[in-house]
Amino acid sequence: MANDFYECDKEQIQDFYRYIAKNVARLRKEKGLSQLDLSLAIGYKSVSLVAGAEAGYKNIHFNLEHLYKISKVLEVEMKEFFI
């Protein structure tokens, strides 16, 4: 069992990132924040990261640091992005 590992294809990984981004977008909208508002609050000067991740554009996605900062801005627990 120690040598076994779970292998997933690129589409599964992209689906995972899209799922997280969809939850970020939903929570952001529930809090009444625009993509620009959220971008500025996490230290970005443009919407490129937030808009790109939410749209799944060119493999742009949120990393753990982004999700941590977003959770603080939106006042939600990080687990909310995954459920």
C-alpha positions as CSV (number, residue, x, y, z in Angstrom):
1,M,0.0,0.0,0.0
2,A,2.9,2.4,0.7
3,N,3.8,2.4,-3.0
4,D,0.2,3.0,-4.1
5,F,-0.9,6.5,-5.0
6,Y,-4.0,8.1,-6.5
7,E,-3.5,9.4,-9.9
8,C,-5.9,11.9,-11.4
9,D,-6.0,13.4,-14.9
10,K,-5.8,17.1,-15.8
11,E,-9.6,17.3,-16.3
12,Q,-10.2,16.1,-12.7
13,I,-7.8,18.7,-11.3
14,Q,-9.4,21.5,-13.4
15,D,-12.9,20.4,-12.2
16,F,-11.6,20.7,-8.6
17,Y,-10.3,24.2,-9.3
18,R,-13.5,25.2,-11.0
19,Y,-15.5,23.9,-8.0
20,I,-13.5,26.0,-5.6
21,A,-13.7,29.1,-7.8
22,K,-17.5,28.7,-8.1
23,N,-17.8,28.7,-4.3
24,V,-15.5,31.7,-4.0
25,A,-17.7,33.5,-6.5
26,R,-20.9,32.5,-4.7
27,L,-19.6,33.6,-1.3
28,R,-18.2,36.9,-2.8
29,K,-21.6,37.7,-4.3
30,E,-23.4,36.9,-1.1
31,K,-21.2,39.4,0.7
32,G,-21.9,42.0,-2.0
33,L,-18.4,42.3,-3.2
34,S,-17.3,42.8,-6.7
35,Q,-14.3,41.0,-8.2
36,L,-12.4,44.3,-8.0
37,D,-13.3,44.7,-4.3
38,L,-12.1,41.3,-3.5
39,S,-8.9,41.7,-5.6
40,L,-8.0,44.9,-3.8
41,A,-8.7,43.4,-0.4
42,I,-6.3,40.5,-1.0
43,G,-3.6,42.8,-2.4
44,Y,-4.1,42.8,-6.1
45,K,-4.4,46.0,-8.2
46,S,-6.6,44.4,-10.9
47,V,-9.2,41.7,-11.2
48,S,-7.0,39.4,-13.3
49,L,-6.6,36.8,-10.6
50,V,-10.1,36.8,-9.3
51,A,-11.8,37.1,-12.7
52,G,-9.5,34.5,-14.3
53,A,-9.9,32.0,-11.5
54,E,-13.6,32.4,-11.4
55,A,-13.9,31.9,-15.2
56,G,-11.3,29.1,-15.3
57,Y,-9.3,31.2,-17.8
58,K,-5.9,29.9,-18.9
59,N,-5.4,27.6,-15.9
60,I,-5.5,30.6,-13.5
61,H,-6.6,29.3,-10.1
62,F,-6.5,30.3,-6.4
63,N,-3.7,28.9,-4.3
64,L,-3.9,28.3,-0.6
65,E,-2.6,31.8,0.3
66,H,-5.3,33.3,-1.9
67,L,-8.0,31.2,-0.3
68,Y,-6.7,32.0,3.2
69,K,-6.9,35.8,2.5
70,I,-10.2,35.5,0.7
71,S,-11.7,33.6,3.7
72,K,-10.6,36.4,6.0
73,V,-12.1,39.1,3.7
74,L,-15.4,37.2,3.3
75,E,-15.4,36.2,7.0
76,V,-15.9,32.5,6.2
77,E,-14.0,29.4,7.1
78,M,-11.8,28.0,4.3
79,K,-13.7,24.8,4.3
80,E,-16.6,26.7,2.8
81,F,-14.7,26.8,-0.5
82,F,-14.6,23.0,-0.6
83,I,-18.1,22.0,0.3
